[in-house]
Amino acid sequence: MTGRVYKSTGSWYTVKTELGQTYECRIKGKFRLKDIKSTNPIAVGDFVDFELDTKSDQETGVINTIHDRQNYIVRKSVNLSKQTHIIASNIDQVFLLVTIDNPPTFTSFIDRFLVTAEAYDIKAVLLFNKIDTYDQDTLDEVRYLAHVYRQIGYECIGISATTGKNLDQVKSLMEGKVSMFTGHSGVGKSTLVNAIEPTLDLKTKAISMQHMQGQHTTTFAEMFDLSFDAKIIDTPGIKGFGVVDMEKEEIGDYFPEFFALKQNCKFNNCLHIEEPKCAVKEALEKDEIAASRYKSYVQIVEGDEEHYRTDIWNQE
């Protein structure tokens, strides 16, 4: 039988067939050991083959094959740099929720996520949430960040999951597609998903006032079928986002504004750091590319996880 993984709890997987039947499945023993570098050999969104477990009293299955993935979002744990984790696979687009504060989303996190989306050719949309709670100065910061990313080519939408502002625009982008929603804990993912599809009634928690961080509400990634011809993957809140499986020479290609200037650099293999007559650095000096983007790029190229961690937590 063939189905799609809708939920993963680490040891059991909820698999849904084309006929709408769901089965709780586990991985075949030997399969678990086959050249799997990630912490989760099977991810939500995977298409799998499975057979019913005749030894079980209940209708459970055993997964024996994963179909080739069209794409996936993978990250490296910041604290366990040798561990990687596939967040979701076979997705059409990803919505990254951003909040200026309560909790803060730093540009280093945004840029690392966007680089991974670019690497796997997944459309990314930035949703600036909670705009109904911001004062004028914070709204100006939202407008500036949205301007930076729109200039690059990313779609940016200011939303409020509580008031419903611009949610129709988000829903129209979701129709007929598999969309992943992600961001730090506390940015309002579950509230947003509930506003888009109230019947799901996902659990939400308040922000921790001590550190202005969100409480984890989603423990495992899970896919849902929505009422308006769309699928959504809700994911656990992410603290850090380590980039994996990229050579230094290719990272600049996943910064679209850098890639557009690459042909004007003196050297074909320019890393845009110390090389002379670098078009990217010249554009940086002219304020034609954002300093925050260049800082993110250098940190990724140099593997500077320590400063990245400091950037993430510097408001604790």
C-alpha positions in Angstrom: 0.0 0.0 0.0 1.1 3.6 -0.6 0.3 6.6 1.4 1.6 9.9 2.7 3.0 10.6 6.1 0.8 13.1 8.0 2.3 12.9 11.4 5.6 11.7 13.0 6.0 11.1 16.7 9.6 9.7 16.3 8.7 6.0 16.5 5.2 5.9 14.9 4.0 7.6 11.7 0.4 8.3 10.7 0.1 7.4 7.0 -2.9 8.4 4.9 -3.8 6.6 1.7 -5.3 8.1 -1.5 -8.6 6.6 -0.4 -8.5 8.6 2.9 -7.7 5.6 5.2 -5.2 6.3 7.9 -2.8 3.7 9.5 -0.3 4.0 12.4 2.9 2.7 11.0 6.4 2.0 12.2 9.7 1.6 10.3 11.0 -1.8 9.3 13.9 -2.7 11.5 16.7 -2.9 8.9 15.4 0.1 7.1 16.2 2.3 10.1 19.9 1.6 9.7 20.3 2.3 6.0 22.6 5.3 5.4 20.3 7.7 7.3 22.2 10.9 8.3 19.2 12.8 9.8 17.6 12.2 13.2 14.4 11.3 11.5 14.6 8.9 8.5 11.0 9.6 7.6 9.5 13.1 7.6 6.0 14.5 7.4 5.1 14.9 3.7 7.0 11.7 2.6 5.3 9.3 0.3 5.9 5.7 1.5 5.0 2.1 0.8 3.9 0.0 3.7 2.4 -3.3 4.4 -0.1 -4.2 7.1 1.4 -5.9 10.2 -0.2 -9.3 10.4 1.4 -9.9 13.8 -0.6 -7.0 15.4 -4.1 -7.3 16.8 -4.8 -3.7 15.6 -4.6 -2.4 12.0 -1.0 -1.1 12.0 1.5 -1.0 9.2 5.2 -1.4 8.6 6.9 1.1 6.3 9.4 -0.5 3.9 10.1 2.2 1.2 10.4 5.9 1.0 9.6 7.5 -2.4 12.1 10.0 -3.8 11.6 13.4 -2.3 10.8 16.4 -4.6 12.3 18.7 -1.9 12.6 19.1 1.8 13.5 21.6 4.5 16.4 20.4 6.6 18.2 22.1 9.4 21.2 21.5 11.6 20.8 21.7 15.4 22.7 24.7 16.6 23.8 22.8 19.8 24.3 19.4 18.1 26.0 20.4 14.9 26.5 16.9 13.7 22.8 16.2 13.9 20.4 17.1 11.1 16.6 17.1 11.1 14.3 17.0 8.1 11.4 19.3 9.1 9.0 18.4 6.2 9.2 17.1 2.6 7.4 17.5 -0.7 6.1 20.9 0.0 5.0 23.7 -2.5 5.8 26.7 -0.3 6.7 27.7 3.2 5.4 30.5 5.2 7.9 31.9 7.7 6.2 33.8 10.5 8.2 36.8 11.8 7.6 38.9 14.9 9.6 42.0 15.8 9.3 41.3 19.5 7.2 39.1 21.7 9.3 37.1 20.7 12.0 38.7 18.5 12.9 37.1 15.1 16.4 38.1 14.1 17.4 38.6 10.5 20.1 35.9 10.9 17.4 33.4 11.5 15.3 34.6 8.6 18.3 34.5 6.2 19.4 31.0 7.1 15.9 29.8 6.6 15.6 31.5 3.2 18.9 30.1 2.1 17.7 26.6 2.7 14.4 27.3 0.9 16.4 28.7 -2.1 18.7 25.6 -2.1 15.8 23.3 -2.4 13.8 25.5 -4.8 10.9 26.1 -2.4 8.9 29.3 -2.6 9.1 31.2 0.7 6.7 33.9 1.9 7.4 36.1 5.0 4.4 36.7 7.2 4.9 39.6 9.6 2.5 38.6 12.4 1.0 40.5 15.3 1.0 43.9 13.5 -2.2 44.8 15.4 0.0 45.0 18.6 2.8 47.2 17.4 3.4 50.9 18.1 4.5 53.2 15.3 8.2 52.6 15.8 7.8 48.9 15.6 5.5 49.2 12.5 8.3 51.3 10.9 10.7 48.4 11.5 8.3 46.0 9.9 8.0 48.2 6.9 11.8 48.4 6.6 12.3 44.7 6.8 9.5 44.0 4.4 11.1 46.5 2.0 14.5 44.8 2.3 13.0 41.4 1.4 10.6 42.6 -1.2 13.6 44.2 -3.0 15.2 40.8 -3.2 12.0 39.3 -4.5 10.3 37.7 -1.5 6.6 38.1 -0.9 6.0 39.8 2.4 2.5 40.1 4.1 1.7 41.9 7.3 -0.9 39.9 9.1 -2.8 39.6 12.4 -3.8 36.1 13.4 -6.1 37.5 16.1 -7.9 40.2 14.1 -7.8 38.3 10.8 -6.0 41.1 8.9 -4.8 39.9 5.4 -5.6 36.2 6.1 -7.7 36.0 3.0 -4.5 36.9 1.1 -2.7 34.0 2.8 -5.5 31.6 2.1 -5.5 32.5 -1.6 -1.8 31.6 -1.8 -2.5 28.3 -0.1 -5.2 27.0 -2.4 -4.3 23.8 -4.2 -0.9 23.6 -2.5 1.0 22.0 0.4 2.1 24.8 2.7 4.5 24.6 5.6 4.1 27.1 8.5 7.2 27.7 10.7 9.0 30.1 12.9 10.1 30.6 16.5 7.9 29.3 19.3 5.4 32.0 20.2 5.2 33.8 16.8 1.6 32.7 16.5 1.6 29.7 14.2 -1.1 27.7 16.0 -3.2 30.8 16.4 -2.8 31.6 12.7 -3.7 28.0 11.6 -6.8 28.1 13.8 -7.8 31.4 12.3 -7.4 29.9 8.8 -9.2 26.6 9.7 -11.1 27.0 13.0 -12.2 23.4 13.1 -8.6 22.2 13.7 -8.5 23.9 17.2 -4.8 23.6 17.7 -3.4 24.2 21.1 -1.9 27.6 21.9 0.1 28.9 24.8 1.0 32.4 26.1 4.4 34.0 25.7 7.0 33.4 28.5 7.3 36.9 29.9 10.7 36.1 31.5 12.5 35.8 28.1 9.7 36.9 25.7 9.9 33.5 24.1 7.1 31.3 23.1 6.2 28.1 24.8 6.3 25.0 22.6 2.8 24.1 21.6 3.4 21.8 18.6 5.5 18.8 19.7 5.7 17.1 16.3 5.2 18.2 12.7 1.7 17.4 11.4 -0.1 17.7 8.1 -3.8 18.7 7.9 -6.3 18.6 5.0 -8.1 21.9 4.9 -11.7 22.7 3.8 -10.6 24.9 0.8 -8.4 22.5 -1.2 -5.2 23.0 0.6 -2.9 21.1 2.9 -0.9 22.6 5.8 2.1 21.3 7.7 2.3 22.8 11.2 5.7 22.5 12.7 7.3 22.8 16.2 8.8 26.2 17.1 12.4 26.4 16.0 15.0 28.2 18.2 18.0 28.0 15.9 18.4 27.1 12.2 21.8 25.6 11.2 22.5 25.4 7.5 23.6 22.0 6.2 25.0 20.3 3.1 26.3 23.4 1.4 29.7 24.2 0.0 31.1 27.7 0.7 31.3 28.4 -3.0 27.5 27.8 -3.6 26.1 29.7 -0.6 26.2 33.1 -2.4 24.0 31.5 -5.1 21.2 31.2 -2.6 21.2 34.9 -1.8 19.4 36.1 -4.9 20.7 39.6 -4.8 24.3 38.3 -4.6 23.7 35.8 -7.4 22.5 38.6 -9.6 25.8 40.5 -9.2 28.1 37.4 -9.3 29.0 37.8 -13.0 30.4 41.3 -12.3 33.0 40.0 -9.8 36.6 39.9 -11.0 37.0 36.2 -10.0 34.5 33.5 -11.1 34.9 31.8 -7.7 34.6 35.0 -5.6 33.4 34.4 -2.1 32.6 38.1 -1.7 34.7 38.4 1.5 38.4 39.2 0.8 38.6 39.2 -2.9 39.3 42.5 -4.8 36.9 44.0 -7.3 33.9 42.1 -5.8 30.6 43.4 -7.1 28.8 42.3 -4.0 31.1 44.3 -1.7 30.8 47.3 -4.0 27.0 47.1 -3.8 27.2 46.8 0.0 29.3 50.0 0.2 26.6 51.7 -1.9 23.8 50.5 0.3 22.4 48.5 -2.7 22.3 45.3 -0.6 21.3 45.2 3.1 24.2 45.0 5.6 22.2 42.5 7.7 22.0 40.1 4.7 25.8 40.4 4.1 26.4 39.8 7.8 24.3 36.6 7.6 26.1 35.5 4.5 29.5 35.8 6.1 28.4 34.0 9.2 27.1 31.1 7.2 30.2 30.9 4.9 32.6 31.0 7.9 30.5 28.5 9.9 30.2 31.0 12.7 27.7 29.2 14.8 28.9 30.8 18.0 28.1 34.3 17.0 24.8 33.1 15.4 23.8 31.7 18.8 24.7 35.0 20.5 22.6 36.9 18.0 19.6 34.6 18.7 19.8 35.0 22.4 21.3 38.4 22.9 18.0 39.8 24.4 17.7 37.2 27.1 
